[in-house]
Amino acid sequence: MSFASEVKKELTNLEVHRENAKAELMALIRMNGTLKISNGKLELEFQSENSAISRRVISLLLDFYKVEARVVVRRKMKLKKNNLYIVRLSTRVKDILDDLGILDHNQILERVPIELLKNDLQVRSYLRGAFLAGGSVNNPETSRYHLEIYSLYGDHNEMMAEMMNKYNLGAKETQRRSGYIVYIKEAEKIADFLQLIGATNAMLKFEDVRIVRDMRNSVNRLVNCENANMNKVANASTKQIENIKYLEENVGFEKLPKKLRDVAVTRLKYQEVSLKELGSLIPDGPISKSGVNHRLHKINDMAEKLKG
């Protein structure tokens, strides 16, 4: 089961106060419902690949409007593994859509009338229904952080972004070929959204994975930085040895100033030690790390100039 499916499974098992559950039904019908004329009669169809979501729609319709919808299971094409669950309602369709703020004088309203979402819990329920109808979220273990909700209408998409950003979720909008999406890419904001719509268990799992993943990335960065520093030190040491040997062969240590000669001879003798350790081994020492480094720079400059 995908992580998005786990989230939706948790949401469909969530008990919601009746006063707020209607907002969830508004989003479900608005986003996944279609109108048809069957035998001269207006019919509402709700489609989903998730049987639990379809059962939730049937339950909410019965609870609020005392109407019984029927469900038809349709097997999709060979390449599609999931069945399609179609909830069909042919009773009081117009009255129900008017009450849910979807129809007004036979015109589809792209935005939910403000008066139908009166409080914070109703807004959260609407966003829950919107996610159930058109939402997806990437598995934090295997891919980049991304949560989105698809909508057919631009105004409705804008409205959902406004709702989400009331909770400082950093939601953004974009247009797709066949519609619009509102999306969140920040891991912490995705966790906040999951908590907001009631998917507490999914949020905790998401946070666990995120924390471990971020910690692993931090460790990898530290290791890479340490390796880079070690390589840098090793390369610098190799260059120092090469230049000291070059000066020995082409100039002779006896012609070097005593301070440089002492460092050069000691470095050749102790090639693996750090600059700090090298300073303690130099005759007439000890010399500080910066002092050793300064003298080695002079040796390198002298050798490079001779090489031309």
N, C-alpha and C positions, 0 to 999 in steps of 0.2 A: 504494500500500500504506500502510495506517495505521501510526502509530508502534507501537501495540500488536502489530500483525502482524509488524513488523520485529523486535520483541523476541522474539516466539514463534518466528520463523524462526531466529533466532540460537540460541535454547535447544534447538530440535530438532536442530540440527547439532552440539551440544556433546557431546563424548565424556566419559562419566562412568565412573568406576571401578565395576566390577561390584558390589562390596560396597555401594556407595552408591546405585546406580541403582534398586535394589529399592524404596527409599523413594519415589522419584519415581513408580514404577508404583503404589504404594499410594495416593498422592494422586489420580492420574489415574483409577483405577478407582473409588475411593471417591466422587469428586465427579461423574464423568460416566458412571458405570456404572449399568445397570438390570438387574434380574432378571426373567426371564419363564419361563413354562412352555410349551414347544413340543413337541407330540406326546408329552406326559407326561414330558418331560425338562427339567431345569433348564438354562436358557440365559442367558449373560451378554451384554449388549449395551453397547458403548461408542460414544457419539455425539459427533461434532465436525464443525464446518464447516471445519476445517483438516486437509487431507490429510496434511501432514507429521506432525502430532500423532497421527493414526490409524496411520500407518506406524510411528511410534515405539512405540506400544502393542503392535502386532503383533510388533515386533522384541523388545521386552522380555518378552513372554509366551513367545515361542519360546526366548529365551535362558535364562530362569529355569525354565520348566516344560516345555520341549520339546513344547509344544502349538501347533498351527497354527490361527490364527483366520482367518475369511474376512471380506472387506469388501464391503459393498453400498453403492453410490452412489445416493443418492436426490435427485432434483431438487426443490427446494422450490417454494413457490407463486410465481406470476408476479412479485410485488413483491419477492421475496427472490432476490438474485442468486447467493448462494453455494449450492453443493451441500452436502448432508449426507452425511457419511461414517460408516457404521455398521459397527463391528467386532463380529462375532458369534462367540462361543465356546460350544461345547456339550460340551467334554471337560474333565473334572476340575474343574468349576466350583466346587463346594463346597470341595474341598481347597485350591484356589487362594485363594478368599476367606478361608478360615480362616487360611491361611499369611500373607496380607496384613493380617491383623488387622481385617478388615471384618465377618466373621461369627463368632459364638461361640454354639454350640448353637442354630443357625438364627436367632439374633437379630442384627440389624445394630447394630454398635457405633458410637456417634456420635463417640467419641474414639479416637484411635490408641493402642493399648497402649504404655505408656512403654518397655517392654523392646525394642520393635521399632525405636526411634530411639535408638541407643546413643551416637552421637557427633555432633560439630558438622557434619561433612560429610553425614551422613544427614539431619539437620534441614534443612540447606540444600537437599538434593535433594528432600525432601518439599515444601518451599516452592516449589521450581521446578516440581514437578508440579502443585501447587495453582494456581500462576499460569497454567500451560499449560491447565489444565482450566477455571478460572473467573475468570481475571484479566483486567484491562484497565488501560490507563494512557493518560491524555490526551496528545496531541501538545503538547509544551511551547511550540511556535511559535504555536499558534493558540488556546489556551485556558488556563484556570486549571490549576494543578498538582493532579493527582489520580490516585492509583493505588488500585485496589480488587480484592478477591478475593471472589467470591460463593460461598456455601455453603448447602446445604439445611438443615443442622442447627445449632441454636444452640450446643450443646456443642462441636461441631467448629469453629465459627467462633471461639468463645472460646479454644480450644486454639491455633488459628493466630495469634491476637492475642498469646497468651503466647509462642509461638515467635518471632514477629517482634520482640517487645519485649525478648527476651533480648539482642538486638543494638541496643537503644536506638533503635528506629525510630519511636517515638511512634505506633504503630498504635492505632486506635480501632474500636469496633464499633457497628453499628446494625442495626436490623431493617428488612427490606423486606417488601413485600406477600407475596411468595412464598418468602421465605427470609431470609438474613442476609448482611451484608458486613463485612469488616474492611478499613479504608482508611487511607491515608497522604496528607496534604495538603502537608507541608513539602517543598520542592524538594530540599533536601540529603538528606533521609531517603529520598525516592524514589530518588535516585541511589545511595544506600547499599544499598537493597534490590535494585536491578538488579545491582549489583556482587556482592551476597551470593549471588544465585541463578545467577550465571555469565554474565549478559548484559553483558559488558565493553564491547563496541562500542556497544551501545545506551546504556550509562551515559555513555560519552565524548561521544556525540552529544547526549544530554540535558544534560550539563554545559556543552557548548559553547553550546547554545541558551540555557540558563539564564543564563550569564555575560553573553552579548551582550544578552539581554533586560533583565537587571537593570541593566547599564550604560546601556542606552538609557533606561530608566526614571529612572535617576539624573540623566542629562543633561537629560531633559525637566523633572524637578523643579527643577534648577538654573536652566534657561531660564525656567520659569514664575515662579520666585522673583525672578529678575533683572527680568523684565518687570513683575512686580507692584511691585517697588521703584521701577522707572523711572516707572511710572504714578503711584505715590504721590508721588514727587518732582515730577512734572509737575503733578499736581493741586494740591500745596502751593504750587508756584511761581505757578500761575494765580490761586490765591486771594490770595496776597501782592500780586500786581500789581493785582488788582481792588480790594483794600482800600487800597492806596497811592493809586490814582487817586481813590477815594472820598474819602479824607482831603484830597487836593489840591483837589478840587472843593468840598467842604463845610466844610473848616477852613482850608486853605491851609498850605503847607509852612512859611511863616514863623512860624506859631504853634506848630510842633512843637519839642520840645527838640532842641538841635543834634545830639546823637548819633543820635536817631531820624531827624532830617531828612537827615543824611548817608547813612544806610543807605537811606532811601526814595528819594532822588534817584539814588543809585548803582544800586539795583535796577531802577528804571525805565530807566536808560540801558543796563544790561547784564542783560537779562532771561533770557538762556540760560545764564549761567555758574553754576557750583556755588557753594555757600556759602563754601567755602574760597577759591575764586578771587575771590568778591565781597569778602571780607575784605581781600584784598591791594589792591583798587582803591579802597577808601574813603579819602577825604581824612583826613589826620592818622592814617592807619593805619600798618601793617596791624593788622587785628583778627582774633582767632582765630575758627574756625568756630563754636564754641559761643557766642562773643560776638555774632556776626552773628545766629545763630539766636535768641538771647535778645531782641535788639532787634526782630527781625521779629515775634516773638510779641507783644511789647508793641504794635507797630503794628496787628497783627491784632485784639488785644483792644480797642484804642481804637476801631477802625473798627466792630467788632461791637456795641460799647456804643452808639455813635452811631446805628447802624441800628435799635437797639431790638429 
